[in-house]
Amino acid sequence: MKKIAINSWWSNFLTGVLATAIGVGLTFEVNHLVERSHQKKAQRQAAMMAIYDIDEMMRKFEVSKARGDAFFHVAMYLYVHPEELETTSMDSLWMVSEYLHYDSATMPEWFDESTEKVFTTSMDAMVHLGNIAFYRNVQECYHLRRNLMNQYAQNATFHQPVTEDFITEYRKRLSPADISSNGTMKHKALAGFVRLLFKQPEVALYLQKFHARNDVYDQFVGQIRILNQENKFIMNISDDEMKRYVDTYISKIAPAKPKLLAGTWETTRGPKTEIYDLRKNKTVTYTLSTEMQLSMHLEEEDMNVSLLTPMAFTVEGNWDLKNDTIMVQLDSTTMQILALELDLNCLPKSYLESHRDSLEIQKNNMKAIMIESFKQEVSQPEIHPVSVSKTGNIMFWESRRTLPWGEEQIDKMQFIKRSRLKER
């Protein structure tokens, strides 16, 4: 009997040890599988981030190139037909100036290297991506972009010939009558500027090199497209999977619904602040406050002065949502001016003293013109594709318009949701 008890005890002991060992083994295996699953997911997300960034780079490049092509055709036509400069539109003259002007402070959107730095500064990137061929393809795409960026900066074929200094020197020769109230050149002055541009040998050379630039662009686009398409094959990433990635990690928006839109939304751009109080009963109060610089020409002194003009108004209206588009119709008759005052302190003291009475009349006339302009502007219906962040506190409006050279321009406004006003 004693022997049987010992054998039973020993059997239970071995069973317990074996069960523990199996349990520990299973735990390690499960943890290993979970770790491998997380690593694989991280690899795919890193790969899709790179693919998306390169696709976006190419999309932005092609938009920039299409814009440049359209501007070139206008510039080349006027270069061949300079006799039409005085009768051509301001838009066309502006396109020529923009096409030839180099601004070191403004870089094309496709120059953005923020995502590239993840791959060039982190030694872990190649490990996380899990595929050396894919990693090298990504690096090659970014290498091609850097080469083209260097050519933009250093090669005369790509470097726009008109500098800010050239424009400044031309503007010094103009009289105050050549400058409009917002500080830009009037038609005659701008036509004269373009005529002067066409006389510069650097400008003629830049126009002649258009097709040489396009040959380089075509080669650049073709190489990157092939590399990034190969990236998708290497990592076995489908178009549907890329779309899900963008919807989840890039867009981060929810379908617009009246319930989500109801509230007070504010956006600020520079000195301009706009507030839309969208109420559940589909009424809206719009408030605008800004600080304007109003130009005033003093004929006796033959000079232009800039008047600081703080301004704010509010106006009532209605709003509605159709599918993913918000429609706002304001009633200009409900406009209330909250602030509108022209600061005349920047005028010469002698002018203030000699024109005190007439200045007051002139100031009131200018205010009346401004108010009428505001009323005409707000009376136009607003129609914007709209989306809301998944958190519900950020709203995006799109404004679409076709520019004179055929490009569709999309401007986005971001609104932040404030605490809601009480229902009226």
ZIKA-V171298 format. One record per run of one state. SS is the DSSP state (A for helix, B for strand, O for the rest). FROM is the first residue (numbers start at 0). LEN is the number of residues. If there is no record, write none. Layout:
ss->SS from->FROM len->LEN
ss->SS from->FROM len->LEN
//
This chain:
ss->O from->0 len->1
ss->A from->1 len->79
ss->O from->80 len->1
ss->A from->81 len->3
ss->O from->84 len->5
ss->A from->89 len->11
ss->B from->100 len->1
ss->O from->101 len->7
ss->A from->108 len->3
ss->O from->111 len->4
ss->A from->115 len->6
ss->O from->121 len->2
ss->A from->123 len->6
ss->O from->129 len->2
ss->A from->131 len->23
ss->O from->154 len->7
ss->B from->161 len->1
ss->O from->162 len->1
ss->A from->163 len->9
ss->O from->172 len->3
ss->A from->175 len->3
ss->B from->178 len->1
ss->O from->179 len->5
ss->B from->184 len->1
ss->O from->185 len->1
ss->A from->186 len->12
ss->O from->198 len->2
ss->A from->200 len->8
ss->O from->208 len->1
ss->A from->209 len->25
ss->O from->234 len->4
ss->A from->238 len->13
ss->O from->251 len->1
ss->B from->252 len->2
ss->O from->254 len->3
ss->A from->257 len->4
ss->O from->261 len->1
ss->B from->262 len->7
ss->O from->269 len->2
ss->B from->271 len->7
ss->O from->278 len->4
ss->B from->282 len->16
ss->O from->298 len->4
ss->B from->302 len->20
ss->O from->322 len->2
ss->B from->324 len->6
ss->O from->330 len->1
ss->A from->331 len->3
ss->O from->334 len->1
ss->B from->335 len->7
ss->O from->342 len->1
ss->A from->343 len->3
ss->O from->346 len->2
ss->A from->348 len->6
ss->O from->354 len->1
ss->A from->355 len->23
ss->O from->378 len->3
ss->B from->381 len->8
ss->O from->389 len->4
ss->B from->393 len->9
ss->O from->402 len->5
ss->B from->407 len->11
ss->O from->418 len->6
//
